[in-house]
């Protein structure tokens, strides 16, 4: 996303999410000063600039139905809004500093080299934290099963045996995820992720 697209996205977020919530009567969280609230809103607009109009409308509806505060009249905090937004429309991985850092690190490069990067990416999307030793064991176990399944599907395809649509689709998704991980490990940002 270039700077003009980012600015247009931020404006859209303010117009389609923030302003409607304020018009509904939601006020700043009690724990924030006016300046802190404006800083939070500015940061929220920057982080949600990637979202489409329809998904911003869905997020606005969800936020309006789940206000914060004792009297349920407060603007939800940014972390909660970002959680909801990630479920409604996942941001591009190349926008995540954590995911970029993991794949730039030897850990991510090793995952690509040893064919367990798609499972690492899934874990990073879920946990949003650097993998611990325990998490890595779980990821590697999951990857072994995924690699075995992919190789089994590919052997059947090579022998011209019938492969179910579900298995073929699963294989294609894992290959696409691996390509995405390779790009992240090489430091490539998608158009949506370039700032």
N, C-alpha and C positions, 0 to 999 in steps of 0.2 A: 504494500500500500504506500503510494508516494505521499508527499506532504499535502498536496491539494486534496487527494482522496481522504486522507486522515482528517483534515479540517472539515470537509463536507460531512464525513461520518460523525464527527463530534457534534456538529451543528444539528444533524438529524437526531442524535440521541437526546440532545437537550430539548428539541422541539417535540419529539414523539414519546419520550419517556419521562424526563424530569418535569417539564412544564405541566403535562397532564396530571401527574401525581400531586404537584403543588396546587393545581387548580381544584383538585378533589379535597383539599384542606389538610393534606399531610404536611406537617411542619418538621423542622430540623430535629434530629435526635437531641434529647435533653443534655446528653454528655458532651455535645460539641458546641463550640462558640460559632457565631455567624461566619467568621473567616474559615474556621475548620470545616464547617459544612460546605462552604463554597469550594474549598480545596478538594473535599471528598467528591463533590459533584463533578468538578473539572476532571479529576482523575478517572472517575467512573465513565464520563463521556469519552475520554481518550481510550480507555480499555474496551469499551463496547462499540467503538466506531466500525468494527467489522460486521456488525449485525445487519441483517436485512430489515426492511420496513415491517414486514409481516411478523418477524420474530421480535422486533422491538415492541410491537403492539401486544404480542403474547406476554412479553416480560412486564409490560405496563399493567396488563390485566392481573397477572399473578402478584405483582408488588402491591397493587391496590387492594387485593383480597387478603394480603398478609402484612398489614402495617405493623410497625414496632410500637413500643411504649405501653405503659400501664393502661392507658385509655385507648389504645389502638389507633392513635392519631399521628404517629410519627413516621417519617420517611425511613424506609429500611436502610440499615447500614450497607456500605458498599460491598463488604465481603459476602453478605447474604445475597445481594443482587447479582454479584459475579458468579456465585454458585448456581443460582437459578438460570442465568444467561448461558452458562456452560452446558447445562442440560438441554436448553431450548435450541441453541446453535453453538456447537463446539468451535472454539477459536482455532485457527490454523496453528499447528504445532510450531511452525517457524516463528510465530509471535511470542512463544513462551521462552523467556530467558533460561529457565530451568532445563527444559527439554533440549534447547540448543547447547547449553553447557554440558549436559550429560553426554550428548553425542559428539561434542568436540573433544571431550575427555577420552583417555585411553579406554575407560569402561565402555563407552558407546561405540568406539571404533572396534574394540574387541568383540562386542555384541554383533556388529555387522559382519565382521570377519568370520565369526564362529556360528553365524546363522541363528541367533536368538534375539536379534534386535526388535522384531515385531512384538514379542512378548514383553520386552523391556519398555517399549513405547506404551503398550496397554497399561502396564503398572504405573508409569509416570503420569499418564492421563488420570488414573484413578487416585493415586496417593498425593500427587503434587509435591513430592519431596524426594531428595536424593535417596536412592535405594540403600537400605541397610544390608548387612551381611545376611540376615535372616530373609529379607525380601529377595535378595539375589538367589538364594537357594531355591526359593519358591518359583522365581521366574525361570531359572534353569530347568527345573523339573517340568514346568509347563511347556517350555520350549522343546524339551526332548520329545514330549508327546506330539507337539505340533509338527516338528521335523519328521518324525516317524510317519505321521498321518500324511503329510505332503509327499514324502517319498513313496509311500504305498499308492497314493493316487496317481503319481507320475509313472510308476511302474505299470499300473493297470492301463494308463493311457498309451504308454509305449508299446504294450502288447495288443493294442486296439480293443481292449475289453471295455465293456460299458461302465461308465462312471456316472454316478447320479448327478443331477443338476446341483444339488446341495453341496456335494463334495467338490465338484468343479468350481463352483462359486466361492467356496471356502478357500481353495487353493489360490484362485485368482486374487482374492482379497489379501491373503498373506503375502503373495508376491508383490502386490501393489504397496503394502505396508513396508516391505523390505526395501523397495525402491525409495520410498519416502525417507526411511531411516538412512539409507546410503547418502541421499542428498543432504540430510541434516549432518551426518558425519563429515561430509566434505565441505560443510559450511555454506551450503546453498540455501538461500531463502526464496520461498515462492514469491510471486508478485504480491500476494496478499500479505506476506510477512515482511517484505522490505519496507523500511521506514525511512 
